[in-house]
Amino acid sequence: MTSLEDIKNETVDLERIPVDEVFKELNCSKEGLTNEEGQKRLLVFGPNKLEEKKAMIQSQDLSSTLFYKKNITSLP
């Protein structure tokens, strides 16, 4: 059986195996987890939310992009 740490470290490819096998690997069922198991997994995996990645545009990059755009549009 796969451990929670294996799943956390993504050493198991759950997307490529049948759903029943996923339930078996995750030690859960279609009905979900017990409160106790949910708390345990919360400690291992953390909250179920996606990581937010913000795109940062540096002012120099933005300035040079605007400079080129201005010069290209002003060409005869």
mmJSON file of the N, C-alpha and C atoms, coordinates in Angstrom:
{"data_MODEL":{"atom_site":{
"group_PDB":["ATOM","ATOM","ATOM","ATOM","ATOM","ATOM","ATOM","ATOM","ATOM","ATOM","ATOM","ATOM","ATOM","ATOM","ATOM","ATOM","ATOM","ATOM","ATOM","ATOM","ATOM","ATOM","ATOM","ATOM","ATOM","ATOM","ATOM","ATOM","ATOM","ATOM","ATOM","ATOM","ATOM","ATOM","ATOM","ATOM","ATOM","ATOM","ATOM","ATOM","ATOM","ATOM","ATOM","ATOM","ATOM","ATOM","ATOM","ATOM","ATOM","ATOM","ATOM","ATOM","ATOM","ATOM","ATOM","ATOM","ATOM","ATOM","ATOM","ATOM","ATOM","ATOM","ATOM","ATOM","ATOM","ATOM","ATOM","ATOM","ATOM","ATOM","ATOM","ATOM","ATOM","ATOM","ATOM","ATOM","ATOM","ATOM","ATOM","ATOM","ATOM","ATOM","ATOM","ATOM","ATOM","ATOM","ATOM","ATOM","ATOM","ATOM","ATOM","ATOM","ATOM","ATOM","ATOM","ATOM","ATOM","ATOM","ATOM","ATOM","ATOM","ATOM","ATOM","ATOM","ATOM","ATOM","ATOM","ATOM","ATOM","ATOM","ATOM","ATOM","ATOM","ATOM","ATOM","ATOM","ATOM","ATOM","ATOM","ATOM","ATOM","ATOM","ATOM","ATOM","ATOM","ATOM","ATOM","ATOM","ATOM","ATOM","ATOM","ATOM","ATOM","ATOM","ATOM","ATOM","ATOM","ATOM","ATOM","ATOM","ATOM","ATOM","ATOM","ATOM","ATOM","ATOM","ATOM","ATOM","ATOM","ATOM","ATOM","ATOM","ATOM","ATOM","ATOM","ATOM","ATOM","ATOM","ATOM","ATOM","ATOM","ATOM","ATOM","ATOM","ATOM","ATOM","ATOM","ATOM","ATOM","ATOM","ATOM","ATOM","ATOM","ATOM","ATOM","ATOM","ATOM","ATOM","ATOM","ATOM","ATOM","ATOM","ATOM","ATOM","ATOM","ATOM","ATOM","ATOM","ATOM","ATOM","ATOM","ATOM","ATOM","ATOM","ATOM","ATOM","ATOM","ATOM","ATOM","ATOM","ATOM","ATOM","ATOM","ATOM","ATOM","ATOM","ATOM","ATOM","ATOM","ATOM","ATOM","ATOM","ATOM","ATOM","ATOM","ATOM","ATOM","ATOM","ATOM","ATOM","ATOM","ATOM","ATOM","ATOM","ATOM","ATOM","ATOM","ATOM"],
"id":[1,2,3,4,5,6,7,8,9,10,11,12,13,14,15,16,17,18,19,20,21,22,23,24,25,26,27,28,29,30,31,32,33,34,35,36,37,38,39,40,41,42,43,44,45,46,47,48,49,50,51,52,53,54,55,56,57,58,59,60,61,62,63,64,65,66,67,68,69,70,71,72,73,74,75,76,77,78,79,80,81,82,83,84,85,86,87,88,89,90,91,92,93,94,95,96,97,98,99,100,101,102,103,104,105,106,107,108,109,110,111,112,113,114,115,116,117,118,119,120,121,122,123,124,125,126,127,128,129,130,131,132,133,134,135,136,137,138,139,140,141,142,143,144,145,146,147,148,149,150,151,152,153,154,155,156,157,158,159,160,161,162,163,164,165,166,167,168,169,170,171,172,173,174,175,176,177,178,179,180,181,182,183,184,185,186,187,188,189,190,191,192,193,194,195,196,197,198,199,200,201,202,203,204,205,206,207,208,209,210,211,212,213,214,215,216,217,218,219,220,221,222,223,224,225,226,227,228],
"type_symbol":["N","C","C","N","C","C","N","C","C","N","C","C","N","C","C","N","C","C","N","C","C","N","C","C","N","C","C","N","C","C","N","C","C","N","C","C","N","C","C","N","C","C","N","C","C","N","C","C","N","C","C","N","C","C","N","C","C","N","C","C","N","C","C","N","C","C","N","C","C","N","C","C","N","C","C","N","C","C","N","C","C","N","C","C","N","C","C","N","C","C","N","C","C","N","C","C","N","C","C","N","C","C","N","C","C","N","C","C","N","C","C","N","C","C","N","C","C","N","C","C","N","C","C","N","C","C","N","C","C","N","C","C","N","C","C","N","C","C","N","C","C","N","C","C","N","C","C","N","C","C","N","C","C","N","C","C","N","C","C","N","C","C","N","C","C","N","C","C","N","C","C","N","C","C","N","C","C","N","C","C","N","C","C","N","C","C","N","C","C","N","C","C","N","C","C","N","C","C","N","C","C","N","C","C","N","C","C","N","C","C","N","C","C","N","C","C","N","C","C","N","C","C","N","C","C","N","C","C"],
"label_atom_id":["N","CA","C","N","CA","C","N","CA","C","N","CA","C","N","CA","C","N","CA","C","N","CA","C","N","CA","C","N","CA","C","N","CA","C","N","CA","C","N","CA","C","N","CA","C","N","CA","C","N","CA","C","N","CA","C","N","CA","C","N","CA","C","N","CA","C","N","CA","C","N","CA","C","N","CA","C","N","CA","C","N","CA","C","N","CA","C","N","CA","C","N","CA","C","N","CA","C","N","CA","C","N","CA","C","N","CA","C","N","CA","C","N","CA","C","N","CA","C","N","CA","C","N","CA","C","N","CA","C","N","CA","C","N","CA","C","N","CA","C","N","CA","C","N","CA","C","N","CA","C","N","CA","C","N","CA","C","N","CA","C","N","CA","C","N","CA","C","N","CA","C","N","CA","C","N","CA","C","N","CA","C","N","CA","C","N","CA","C","N","CA","C","N","CA","C","N","CA","C","N","CA","C","N","CA","C","N","CA","C","N","CA","C","N","CA","C","N","CA","C","N","CA","C","N","CA","C","N","CA","C","N","CA","C","N","CA","C","N","CA","C","N","CA","C","N","CA","C","N","CA","C","N","CA","C","N","CA","C","N","CA","C","N","CA","C"],
"label_alt_id":[null,null,null,null,null,null,null,null,null,null,null,null,null,null,null,null,null,null,null,null,null,null,null,null,null,null,null,null,null,null,null,null,null,null,null,null,null,null,null,null,null,null,null,null,null,null,null,null,null,null,null,null,null,null,null,null,null,null,null,null,null,null,null,null,null,null,null,null,null,null,null,null,null,null,null,null,null,null,null,null,null,null,null,null,null,null,null,null,null,null,null,null,null,null,null,null,null,null,null,null,null,null,null,null,null,null,null,null,null,null,null,null,null,null,null,null,null,null,null,null,null,null,null,null,null,null,null,null,null,null,null,null,null,null,null,null,null,null,null,null,null,null,null,null,null,null,null,null,null,null,null,null,null,null,null,null,null,null,null,null,null,null,null,null,null,null,null,null,null,null,null,null,null,null,null,null,null,null,null,null,null,null,null,null,null,null,null,null,null,null,null,null,null,null,null,null,null,null,null,null,null,null,null,null,null,null,null,null,null,null,null,null,null,null,null,null,null,null,null,null,null,null,null,null,null,null,null,null],
"label_comp_id":["MET","MET","MET","THR","THR","THR","SER","SER","SER","LEU","LEU","LEU","GLU","GLU","GLU","ASP","ASP","ASP","ILE","ILE","ILE","LYS","LYS","LYS","ASN","ASN","ASN","GLU","GLU","GLU","THR","THR","THR","VAL","VAL","VAL","ASP","ASP","ASP","LEU","LEU","LEU","GLU","GLU","GLU","ARG","ARG","ARG","ILE","ILE","ILE","PRO","PRO","PRO","VAL","VAL","VAL","ASP","ASP","ASP","GLU","GLU","GLU","VAL","VAL","VAL","PHE","PHE","PHE","LYS","LYS","LYS","GLU","GLU","GLU","LEU","LEU","LEU","ASN","ASN","ASN","CYS","CYS","CYS","SER","SER","SER","LYS","LYS","LYS","GLU","GLU","GLU","GLY","GLY","GLY","LEU","LEU","LEU","THR","THR","THR","ASN","ASN","ASN","GLU","GLU","GLU","GLU","GLU","GLU","GLY","GLY","GLY","GLN","GLN","GLN","LYS","LYS","LYS","ARG","ARG","ARG","LEU","LEU","LEU","LEU","LEU","LEU","VAL","VAL","VAL","PHE","PHE","PHE","GLY","GLY","GLY","PRO","PRO","PRO","ASN","ASN","ASN","LYS","LYS","LYS","LEU","LEU","LEU","GLU","GLU","GLU","GLU","GLU","GLU","LYS","LYS","LYS","LYS","LYS","LYS","ALA","ALA","ALA","MET","MET","MET","ILE","ILE","ILE","GLN","GLN","GLN","SER","SER","SER","GLN","GLN","GLN","ASP","ASP","ASP","LEU","LEU","LEU","SER","SER","SER","SER","SER","SER","THR","THR","THR","LEU","LEU","LEU","PHE","PHE","PHE","TYR","TYR","TYR","LYS","LYS","LYS","LYS","LYS","LYS","ASN","ASN","ASN","ILE","ILE","ILE","THR","THR","THR","SER","SER","SER","LEU","LEU","LEU","PRO","PRO","PRO"],
"label_asym_id":["A","A","A","A","A","A","A","A","A","A","A","A","A","A","A","A","A","A","A","A","A","A","A","A","A","A","A","A","A","A","A","A","A","A","A","A","A","A","A","A","A","A","A","A","A","A","A","A","A","A","A","A","A","A","A","A","A","A","A","A","A","A","A","A","A","A","A","A","A","A","A","A","A","A","A","A","A","A","A","A","A","A","A","A","A","A","A","A","A","A","A","A","A","A","A","A","A","A","A","A","A","A","A","A","A","A","A","A","A","A","A","A","A","A","A","A","A","A","A","A","A","A","A","A","A","A","A","A","A","A","A","A","A","A","A","A","A","A","A","A","A","A","A","A","A","A","A","A","A","A","A","A","A","A","A","A","A","A","A","A","A","A","A","A","A","A","A","A","A","A","A","A","A","A","A","A","A","A","A","A","A","A","A","A","A","A","A","A","A","A","A","A","A","A","A","A","A","A","A","A","A","A","A","A","A","A","A","A","A","A","A","A","A","A","A","A","A","A","A","A","A","A","A","A","A","A","A","A"],
"label_entity_id":["1","1","1","1","1","1","1","1","1","1","1","1","1","1","1","1","1","1","1","1","1","1","1","1","1","1","1","1","1","1","1","1","1","1","1","1","1","1","1","1","1","1","1","1","1","1","1","1","1","1","1","1","1","1","1","1","1","1","1","1","1","1","1","1","1","1","1","1","1","1","1","1","1","1","1","1","1","1","1","1","1","1","1","1","1","1","1","1","1","1","1","1","1","1","1","1","1","1","1","1","1","1","1","1","1","1","1","1","1","1","1","1","1","1","1","1","1","1","1","1","1","1","1","1","1","1","1","1","1","1","1","1","1","1","1","1","1","1","1","1","1","1","1","1","1","1","1","1","1","1","1","1","1","1","1","1","1","1","1","1","1","1","1","1","1","1","1","1","1","1","1","1","1","1","1","1","1","1","1","1","1","1","1","1","1","1","1","1","1","1","1","1","1","1","1","1","1","1","1","1","1","1","1","1","1","1","1","1","1","1","1","1","1","1","1","1","1","1","1","1","1","1","1","1","1","1","1","1"],
"label_seq_id":[1,1,1,2,2,2,3,3,3,4,4,4,5,5,5,6,6,6,7,7,7,8,8,8,9,9,9,10,10,10,11,11,11,12,12,12,13,13,13,14,14,14,15,15,15,16,16,16,17,17,17,18,18,18,19,19,19,20,20,20,21,21,21,22,22,22,23,23,23,24,24,24,25,25,25,26,26,26,27,27,27,28,28,28,29,29,29,30,30,30,31,31,31,32,32,32,33,33,33,34,34,34,35,35,35,36,36,36,37,37,37,38,38,38,39,39,39,40,40,40,41,41,41,42,42,42,43,43,43,44,44,44,45,45,45,46,46,46,47,47,47,48,48,48,49,49,49,50,50,50,51,51,51,52,52,52,53,53,53,54,54,54,55,55,55,56,56,56,57,57,57,58,58,58,59,59,59,60,60,60,61,61,61,62,62,62,63,63,63,64,64,64,65,65,65,66,66,66,67,67,67,68,68,68,69,69,69,70,70,70,71,71,71,72,72,72,73,73,73,74,74,74,75,75,75,76,76,76],
"pdbx_PDB_ins_code":[null,null,null,null,null,null,null,null,null,null,null,null,null,null,null,null,null,null,null,null,null,null,null,null,null,null,null,null,null,null,null,null,null,null,null,null,null,null,null,null,null,null,null,null,null,null,null,null,null,null,null,null,null,null,null,null,null,null,null,null,null,null,null,null,null,null,null,null,null,null,null,null,null,null,null,null,null,null,null,null,null,null,null,null,null,null,null,null,null,null,null,null,null,null,null,null,null,null,null,null,null,null,null,null,null,null,null,null,null,null,null,null,null,null,null,null,null,null,null,null,null,null,null,null,null,null,null,null,null,null,null,null,null,null,null,null,null,null,null,null,null,null,null,null,null,null,null,null,null,null,null,null,null,null,null,null,null,null,null,null,null,null,null,null,null,null,null,null,null,null,null,null,null,null,null,null,null,null,null,null,null,null,null,null,null,null,null,null,null,null,null,null,null,null,null,null,null,null,null,null,null,null,null,null,null,null,null,null,null,null,null,null,null,null,null,null,null,null,null,null,null,null,null,null,null,null,null,null],
"Cartn_x":[0.846,0.0,0.886,0.429,1.141,0.976,2.046,1.955,1.528,1.057,0.688,1.899,3.08,4.3,4.61,4.381,4.594,3.668,2.43,1.462,1.86,2.269,2.688,3.879,4.804,6.005,5.78,4.525,4.12,4.9,5.208,5.863,4.836,3.553,2.471,1.715,1.509,0.798,-0.681,-1.439,-2.846,-3.724,-3.241,-4.051,-4.11,-3.227,-3.144,-3.629,-4.231,-4.722,-6.233,-6.933,-8.394,-8.819,-10.025,-10.539,-10.554,-10.989,-11.02,-9.625,-8.632,-7.245,-6.779,-7.234,-6.896,-7.445,-8.715,-9.3,-8.479,-8.055,-7.258,-5.911,-5.249,-3.944,-4.042,-5.146,-5.324,-5.971,-6.325,-6.974,-8.229,-9.099,-10.355,-11.442,-12.626,-13.739,-14.503,-15.507,-16.351,-17.097,-17.285,-18.0,-17.133,-15.843,-14.953,-14.178,-13.602,-12.762,-13.529,-13.092,-13.632,-13.028,-13.633,-13.076,-11.653,-11.429,-10.098,-9.061,-9.422,-8.495,-8.296,-9.352,-9.239,-8.27,-8.344,-7.429,-5.989,-5.819,-4.481,-3.867,-4.666,-4.165,-3.958,-4.758,-4.562,-3.187,-2.766,-1.437,-0.324,-0.558,0.46,0.516,-0.65,-0.711,-0.971,-1.53,-1.927,-3.306,-3.791,-5.131,-5.224,-6.418,-6.666,-6.896,-5.812,-5.938,-4.74,-4.974,-3.917,-2.967,-1.725,-0.714,-0.901,-0.891,-1.043,0.323,0.505,1.769,1.462,2.077,1.834,2.899,2.438,3.365,3.89,5.172,5.799,6.443,6.029,6.65,7.526,8.776,9.679,9.468,9.621,9.359,10.256,11.473,12.38,11.842,11.341,10.77,9.566,8.716,7.534,7.924,8.909,9.356,9.901,10.731,11.31,10.238,9.258,8.162,7.363,7.037,6.291,7.112,8.425,9.309,9.272,9.423,9.418,8.057,7.006,5.665,5.434,5.868,5.695,6.478,7.708,8.542,8.042,7.533,7.029,5.769,4.888,3.641,3.864,5.001,5.258,6.063,6.392,7.124,6.215,6.801,5.972,5.415],
"Cartn_y":[-1.187,0.0,1.244,2.261,3.523,4.33,4.964,5.803,7.213,7.97,9.365,10.159,9.824,10.535,10.281,9.043,8.746,9.596,9.723,10.526,11.995,12.461,13.859,14.164,13.23,13.421,13.078,12.76,12.475,11.337,10.304,9.131,8.147,8.465,7.633,8.452,7.887,8.591,8.214,8.917,8.59,8.884,9.686,10.056,8.946,7.984,6.95,5.577,5.505,4.212,4.291,3.142,3.144,3.739,4.316,5.0,4.081,2.843,1.916,1.698,1.675,1.525,2.783,3.948,5.206,5.179,4.778,4.68,3.745,2.63,1.664,2.275,2.945,3.558,4.667,5.42,6.534,6.105,4.831,4.296,5.108,5.261,5.988,5.331,5.905,5.363,6.497,6.122,7.121,7.979,7.462,8.19,9.259,9.221,10.236,9.729,10.638,10.324,10.544,9.871,10.161,11.488,12.106,13.353,13.144,12.018,11.714,11.606,10.877,10.719,12.054,12.841,14.163,15.056,15.05,15.847,15.369,14.06,13.483,13.939,13.883,14.272,15.78,16.533,17.98,18.309,17.568,17.776,17.392,16.339,15.873,16.771,17.061,17.764,19.259,19.704,21.098,21.296,22.54,22.815,22.504,22.183,21.841,23.117,23.765,24.961,25.055,25.663,25.81,26.921,26.739,27.75,28.904,30.11,31.281,31.775,31.893,32.415,33.721,34.78,36.084,36.366,36.841,37.222,38.614,38.717,40.0,40.555,41.726,42.403,43.498,43.403,44.421,45.703,46.822,48.108,48.324,47.825,47.989,47.23,46.021,45.245,45.962,46.488,47.198,48.462,49.186,50.418,50.138,49.108,48.817,48.335,47.582,47.136,48.325,49.256,50.45,51.318,51.398,52.185,51.643,50.322,49.72,49.856,49.691,49.814,51.235,52.218,53.616,53.913,53.418,53.682,52.956,51.766,51.015,51.672,52.117,52.728,54.118,54.726,56.061,56.019,54.827,54.716,55.114,55.715,56.132,54.966],
"Cartn_z":[0.0,0.0,0.0,-0.671,-0.775,0.505,0.932,2.129,1.743,2.726,2.472,2.007,2.524,2.113,0.64,0.143,-1.277,-2.138,-1.692,-2.438,-2.391,-1.222,-1.073,-1.97,-2.075,-2.89,-4.355,-4.708,-6.081,-6.712,-5.933,-6.498,-7.045,-6.894,-7.405,-8.441,-9.636,-10.699,-10.651,-9.824,-9.602,-10.811,-11.739,-12.899,-13.937,-13.848,-14.881,-14.423,-13.271,-12.799,-12.588,-12.652,-12.485,-11.137,-11.121,-9.937,-8.718,-8.899,-7.757,-7.189,-8.052,-7.603,-6.862,-7.316,-6.631,-5.208,-5.055,-3.714,-2.834,-3.418,-2.66,-2.266,-3.214,-2.948,-1.899,-1.942,-1.007,0.306,0.379,1.574,1.927,0.916,1.117,0.275,0.273,-0.497,-1.165,-1.959,-2.618,-1.603,-0.405,0.646,1.299,1.083,1.651,2.851,3.599,4.753,6.051,7.085,8.414,8.877,9.867,10.405,10.9,11.558,12.098,10.976,9.902,8.778,8.055,7.949,7.33,8.086,9.41,10.235,10.071,10.016,9.847,8.518,7.455,6.134,6.032,6.754,6.784,7.353,8.361,8.946,7.972,7.18,6.231,4.998,4.406,3.126,3.228,4.336,4.45,3.852,3.838,3.314,1.819,1.383,-0.01,-0.818,-1.185,-2.014,-2.942,-4.078,-5.065,-4.666,-5.04,-4.771,-5.748,-5.243,-6.088,-6.509,-7.809,-8.316,-9.036,-8.579,-9.174,-10.225,-11.355,-12.412,-12.094,-12.045,-11.742,-13.016,-13.397,-14.528,-13.958,-14.285,-13.783,-14.574,-13.909,-14.549,-15.759,-15.715,-16.852,-18.066,-17.861,-18.957,-19.545,-18.693,-19.141,-19.893,-19.387,-20.037,-21.428,-21.567,-22.876,-23.845,-23.367,-24.221,-24.722,-23.838,-24.239,-25.181,-24.956,-25.812,-27.237,-27.387,-28.719,-29.378,-28.632,-29.189,-29.687,-28.917,-29.301,-30.574,-30.647,-31.817,-33.059,-32.903,-34.056,-34.601,-33.736,-34.201,-34.78,-34.463,-35.005,-36.302,-36.793,-38.059,-39.214,-40.251,-41.406,-42.189],
"occupancy":[1.0,1.0,1.0,1.0,1.0,1.0,1.0,1.0,1.0,1.0,1.0,1.0,1.0,1.0,1.0,1.0,1.0,1.0,1.0,1.0,1.0,1.0,1.0,1.0,1.0,1.0,1.0,1.0,1.0,1.0,1.0,1.0,1.0,1.0,1.0,1.0,1.0,1.0,1.0,1.0,1.0,1.0,1.0,1.0,1.0,1.0,1.0,1.0,1.0,1.0,1.0,1.0,1.0,1.0,1.0,1.0,1.0,1.0,1.0,1.0,1.0,1.0,1.0,1.0,1.0,1.0,1.0,1.0,1.0,1.0,1.0,1.0,1.0,1.0,1.0,1.0,1.0,1.0,1.0,1.0,1.0,1.0,1.0,1.0,1.0,1.0,1.0,1.0,1.0,1.0,1.0,1.0,1.0,1.0,1.0,1.0,1.0,1.0,1.0,1.0,1.0,1.0,1.0,1.0,1.0,1.0,1.0,1.0,1.0,1.0,1.0,1.0,1.0,1.0,1.0,1.0,1.0,1.0,1.0,1.0,1.0,1.0,1.0,1.0,1.0,1.0,1.0,1.0,1.0,1.0,1.0,1.0,1.0,1.0,1.0,1.0,1.0,1.0,1.0,1.0,1.0,1.0,1.0,1.0,1.0,1.0,1.0,1.0,1.0,1.0,1.0,1.0,1.0,1.0,1.0,1.0,1.0,1.0,1.0,1.0,1.0,1.0,1.0,1.0,1.0,1.0,1.0,1.0,1.0,1.0,1.0,1.0,1.0,1.0,1.0,1.0,1.0,1.0,1.0,1.0,1.0,1.0,1.0,1.0,1.0,1.0,1.0,1.0,1.0,1.0,1.0,1.0,1.0,1.0,1.0,1.0,1.0,1.0,1.0,1.0,1.0,1.0,1.0,1.0,1.0,1.0,1.0,1.0,1.0,1.0,1.0,1.0,1.0,1.0,1.0,1.0,1.0,1.0,1.0,1.0,1.0,1.0,1.0,1.0,1.0,1.0,1.0,1.0],
"B_iso_or_equiv":[0.0,0.0,0.0,0.0,0.0,0.0,0.0,0.0,0.0,0.0,0.0,0.0,0.0,0.0,0.0,0.0,0.0,0.0,0.0,0.0,0.0,0.0,0.0,0.0,0.0,0.0,0.0,0.0,0.0,0.0,0.0,0.0,0.0,0.0,0.0,0.0,0.0,0.0,0.0,0.0,0.0,0.0,0.0,0.0,0.0,0.0,0.0,0.0,0.0,0.0,0.0,0.0,0.0,0.0,0.0,0.0,0.0,0.0,0.0,0.0,0.0,0.0,0.0,0.0,0.0,0.0,0.0,0.0,0.0,0.0,0.0,0.0,0.0,0.0,0.0,0.0,0.0,0.0,0.0,0.0,0.0,0.0,0.0,0.0,0.0,0.0,0.0,0.0,0.0,0.0,0.0,0.0,0.0,0.0,0.0,0.0,0.0,0.0,0.0,0.0,0.0,0.0,0.0,0.0,0.0,0.0,0.0,0.0,0.0,0.0,0.0,0.0,0.0,0.0,0.0,0.0,0.0,0.0,0.0,0.0,0.0,0.0,0.0,0.0,0.0,0.0,0.0,0.0,0.0,0.0,0.0,0.0,0.0,0.0,0.0,0.0,0.0,0.0,0.0,0.0,0.0,0.0,0.0,0.0,0.0,0.0,0.0,0.0,0.0,0.0,0.0,0.0,0.0,0.0,0.0,0.0,0.0,0.0,0.0,0.0,0.0,0.0,0.0,0.0,0.0,0.0,0.0,0.0,0.0,0.0,0.0,0.0,0.0,0.0,0.0,0.0,0.0,0.0,0.0,0.0,0.0,0.0,0.0,0.0,0.0,0.0,0.0,0.0,0.0,0.0,0.0,0.0,0.0,0.0,0.0,0.0,0.0,0.0,0.0,0.0,0.0,0.0,0.0,0.0,0.0,0.0,0.0,0.0,0.0,0.0,0.0,0.0,0.0,0.0,0.0,0.0,0.0,0.0,0.0,0.0,0.0,0.0,0.0,0.0,0.0,0.0,0.0,0.0],
"pdbx_formal_charge":[null,null,null,null,null,null,null,null,null,null,null,null,null,null,null,null,null,null,null,null,null,null,null,null,null,null,null,null,null,null,null,null,null,null,null,null,null,null,null,null,null,null,null,null,null,null,null,null,null,null,null,null,null,null,null,null,null,null,null,null,null,null,null,null,null,null,null,null,null,null,null,null,null,null,null,null,null,null,null,null,null,null,null,null,null,null,null,null,null,null,null,null,null,null,null,null,null,null,null,null,null,null,null,null,null,null,null,null,null,null,null,null,null,null,null,null,null,null,null,null,null,null,null,null,null,null,null,null,null,null,null,null,null,null,null,null,null,null,null,null,null,null,null,null,null,null,null,null,null,null,null,null,null,null,null,null,null,null,null,null,null,null,null,null,null,null,null,null,null,null,null,null,null,null,null,null,null,null,null,null,null,null,null,null,null,null,null,null,null,null,null,null,null,null,null,null,null,null,null,null,null,null,null,null,null,null,null,null,null,null,null,null,null,null,null,null,null,null,null,null,null,null,null,null,null,null,null,null],
"auth_seq_id":[1,1,1,2,2,2,3,3,3,4,4,4,5,5,5,6,6,6,7,7,7,8,8,8,9,9,9,10,10,10,11,11,11,12,12,12,13,13,13,14,14,14,15,15,15,16,16,16,17,17,17,18,18,18,19,19,19,20,20,20,21,21,21,22,22,22,23,23,23,24,24,24,25,25,25,26,26,26,27,27,27,28,28,28,29,29,29,30,30,30,31,31,31,32,32,32,33,33,33,34,34,34,35,35,35,36,36,36,37,37,37,38,38,38,39,39,39,40,40,40,41,41,41,42,42,42,43,43,43,44,44,44,45,45,45,46,46,46,47,47,47,48,48,48,49,49,49,50,50,50,51,51,51,52,52,52,53,53,53,54,54,54,55,55,55,56,56,56,57,57,57,58,58,58,59,59,59,60,60,60,61,61,61,62,62,62,63,63,63,64,64,64,65,65,65,66,66,66,67,67,67,68,68,68,69,69,69,70,70,70,71,71,71,72,72,72,73,73,73,74,74,74,75,75,75,76,76,76],
"auth_comp_id":["MET","MET","MET","THR","THR","THR","SER","SER","SER","LEU","LEU","LEU","GLU","GLU","GLU","ASP","ASP","ASP","ILE","ILE","ILE","LYS","LYS","LYS","ASN","ASN","ASN","GLU","GLU","GLU","THR","THR","THR","VAL","VAL","VAL","ASP","ASP","ASP","LEU","LEU","LEU","GLU","GLU","GLU","ARG","ARG","ARG","ILE","ILE","ILE","PRO","PRO","PRO","VAL","VAL","VAL","ASP","ASP","ASP","GLU","GLU","GLU","VAL","VAL","VAL","PHE","PHE","PHE","LYS","LYS","LYS","GLU","GLU","GLU","LEU","LEU","LEU","ASN","ASN","ASN","CYS","CYS","CYS","SER","SER","SER","LYS","LYS","LYS","GLU","GLU","GLU","GLY","GLY","GLY","LEU","LEU","LEU","THR","THR","THR","ASN","ASN","ASN","GLU","GLU","GLU","GLU","GLU","GLU","GLY","GLY","GLY","GLN","GLN","GLN","LYS","LYS","LYS","ARG","ARG","ARG","LEU","LEU","LEU","LEU","LEU","LEU","VAL","VAL","VAL","PHE","PHE","PHE","GLY","GLY","GLY","PRO","PRO","PRO","ASN","ASN","ASN","LYS","LYS","LYS","LEU","LEU","LEU","GLU","GLU","GLU","GLU","GLU","GLU","LYS","LYS","LYS","LYS","LYS","LYS","ALA","ALA","ALA","MET","MET","MET","ILE","ILE","ILE","GLN","GLN","GLN","SER","SER","SER","GLN","GLN","GLN","ASP","ASP","ASP","LEU","LEU","LEU","SER","SER","SER","SER","SER","SER","THR","THR","THR","LEU","LEU","LEU","PHE","PHE","PHE","TYR","TYR","TYR","LYS","LYS","LYS","LYS","LYS","LYS","ASN","ASN","ASN","ILE","ILE","ILE","THR","THR","THR","SER","SER","SER","LEU","LEU","LEU","PRO","PRO","PRO"],
"auth_asym_id":["A","A","A","A","A","A","A","A","A","A","A","A","A","A","A","A","A","A","A","A","A","A","A","A","A","A","A","A","A","A","A","A","A","A","A","A","A","A","A","A","A","A","A","A","A","A","A","A","A","A","A","A","A","A","A","A","A","A","A","A","A","A","A","A","A","A","A","A","A","A","A","A","A","A","A","A","A","A","A","A","A","A","A","A","A","A","A","A","A","A","A","A","A","A","A","A","A","A","A","A","A","A","A","A","A","A","A","A","A","A","A","A","A","A","A","A","A","A","A","A","A","A","A","A","A","A","A","A","A","A","A","A","A","A","A","A","A","A","A","A","A","A","A","A","A","A","A","A","A","A","A","A","A","A","A","A","A","A","A","A","A","A","A","A","A","A","A","A","A","A","A","A","A","A","A","A","A","A","A","A","A","A","A","A","A","A","A","A","A","A","A","A","A","A","A","A","A","A","A","A","A","A","A","A","A","A","A","A","A","A","A","A","A","A","A","A","A","A","A","A","A","A","A","A","A","A","A","A"],
"auth_atom_id":["N","CA","C","N","CA","C","N","CA","C","N","CA","C","N","CA","C","N","CA","C","N","CA","C","N","CA","C","N","CA","C","N","CA","C","N","CA","C","N","CA","C","N","CA","C","N","CA","C","N","CA","C","N","CA","C","N","CA","C","N","CA","C","N","CA","C","N","CA","C","N","CA","C","N","CA","C","N","CA","C","N","CA","C","N","CA","C","N","CA","C","N","CA","C","N","CA","C","N","CA","C","N","CA","C","N","CA","C","N","CA","C","N","CA","C","N","CA","C","N","CA","C","N","CA","C","N","CA","C","N","CA","C","N","CA","C","N","CA","C","N","CA","C","N","CA","C","N","CA","C","N","CA","C","N","CA","C","N","CA","C","N","CA","C","N","CA","C","N","CA","C","N","CA","C","N","CA","C","N","CA","C","N","CA","C","N","CA","C","N","CA","C","N","CA","C","N","CA","C","N","CA","C","N","CA","C","N","CA","C","N","CA","C","N","CA","C","N","CA","C","N","CA","C","N","CA","C","N","CA","C","N","CA","C","N","CA","C","N","CA","C","N","CA","C","N","CA","C","N","CA","C","N","CA","C","N","CA","C","N","CA","C","N","CA","C"],
"pdbx_PDB_model_num":[1,1,1,1,1,1,1,1,1,1,1,1,1,1,1,1,1,1,1,1,1,1,1,1,1,1,1,1,1,1,1,1,1,1,1,1,1,1,1,1,1,1,1,1,1,1,1,1,1,1,1,1,1,1,1,1,1,1,1,1,1,1,1,1,1,1,1,1,1,1,1,1,1,1,1,1,1,1,1,1,1,1,1,1,1,1,1,1,1,1,1,1,1,1,1,1,1,1,1,1,1,1,1,1,1,1,1,1,1,1,1,1,1,1,1,1,1,1,1,1,1,1,1,1,1,1,1,1,1,1,1,1,1,1,1,1,1,1,1,1,1,1,1,1,1,1,1,1,1,1,1,1,1,1,1,1,1,1,1,1,1,1,1,1,1,1,1,1,1,1,1,1,1,1,1,1,1,1,1,1,1,1,1,1,1,1,1,1,1,1,1,1,1,1,1,1,1,1,1,1,1,1,1,1,1,1,1,1,1,1,1,1,1,1,1,1,1,1,1,1,1,1,1,1,1,1,1,1]
}}}
